[in-house]
Amino acid sequence: MSFLNDLLGGAQGNAAGGGSLISLAGELIQKAGGVQGLVAMLQQHGLGDAVQSWVGTGSNQAVSGSQLGQALQNGGLGSVLEQAAGKLGVDQNQLLGQLSQVLPHAVDHLTPDGQVPAQGQGGGLDLGALEGLAGKLLGGLGA
């Protein structure tokens, strides 16, 4: 359909492919300790302003795949990225480039009121919360 559709693994559930980038974003959020944990980790590793824009109600500040990769690696999530790249059959740098487009939307989607959920109040991610994101992203393109 479109580049974004391919990037998201198809909105119609590409679970066989190890899950789309939306699933990977969800896995990263879970492994980081929920939205609160991911936001804190990315802030600690140099993406504070960008992450605050993702949480806030304004537009999302872009980050490069290399910036995101460095922050995730330094935050201890490098093995998750390696496994996902292997599952999806793509180079890790390519994966990070795509993930840098999706992760801001995932965080934004999970913080609709501009607030990071407190630990124990949605701080643990229910993957169902991300289900509508692929359709929302695709719908936004008119694809």
N, C-alpha and C positions, 0 to 999 in steps of 0.2 A: 504494500500500500504506500508506505512512505519510509523515509529514513528513521523517523521517530518511532513508527510502528515496529520496524526491525529492531531498533534500539531497545524498545520495551519488551521485546519478545512476543509481540502480538497481544493485543488486549484480550483476546479470547483464550487466555490461560495457556501459557507455554510451559506447564509444569514439567513436561518430559525433558525439556532442555535444561533442567536444573533450576528452573525458575528464571524469570526475566530479571532485568536490572531492578525492577520494583522489588522483587523478592530479595535480591542481593542487598538493596538499601535497607529492607526490613531486617535482614540477618545482621548487617553491620550495626543497626540501631539496637537490636537485641543484645548482641555480644558486648556492646559498649555500656550496657546497663540501662537501656531505654533512651528516650529522647534526651532526658536530663544528662545522662552519662555521655552520650555522643556530643552534645553541645559543649559540655565542660571539657571533654577531651580535645575537640577541635579548637576551642578557645585557648587551651594550654599550649597548643602546638602551632600557633600563629595565624589562625583563621577567625579570630574573635570578631572583627567587624563584619566579615562576610556572614558568619553564623548568626550574629544578631539580626542581620537583615533578613535571613531566612525565617527566623522566629517572628520578627516584627510583622506589621501589617502592610508595609510598603513593598516596593519591588525587591527582588532577590539579587544580591550582589553576586556576580560570577566569580568562580575560582577555576584555575586551570587544573587539568588532570594531575600535573606534577605537584602542584601545591596540595591538592587533596591527598594524593598518594603519600607524600612526605608526612602529612599530619596523621593519616591512618596508620602508616608504618610505625611512626614514633609513638602512637597510642596503643601499639600492640596488636593491631588488626591485620598485619601483613599476611599472615597465614590464610585468613579468610579471603583476601584478594587473590592470592596464589591459587587456592582451590577453585575459586569462581572462574578465574581465567582459564584454568585447565578444563573445567566442566564445559565452559562455553566455547572452548577452542579458539580463544583470541589471545593476543599479546596483552600482558598486564597493563602496558601503557595505553593501549587502545581501550581497554576496559575502563581505566581510570578517566580517560577523556569522556567516555559515554556516561560514566557514573557521576562525573562533575556536572553533567547536565540534569541528571535525575535526582540526586541526593538533596539539592536545595529545595526542589519541589516536594520531596517526601517530608522533609522537616517542616516546611511551610504548611503542608497538608495536615500534619499532626499537631500543629500549634495554631489553630484557626483564630484564636483570640489574642495572638501575639504574646502568649505566655507559655513557658515550658512547664509541662505538668510536673507537680511535685512528686517526689518518690512516693510510690504507693497510690498515686492518683493518676493512673494512666502512664506512669513512668515506665512500667513494663509494657512492651508493645504487643498489642493484639494485631496480628498480621491482617486481620479483616479490616482494620482501620486504613490500610493502604489499598484495598481492593479497588476502590473507585478511582484511584489516582491515574492509572493507565488510560482509562476512558476519558478522564478529565483532561489529561495532557493531549490525547489524540483529538478530542472534541475541540480543544482550543486552537488546533491547527485547521479545523474544518476538513480533516482527512476522511 
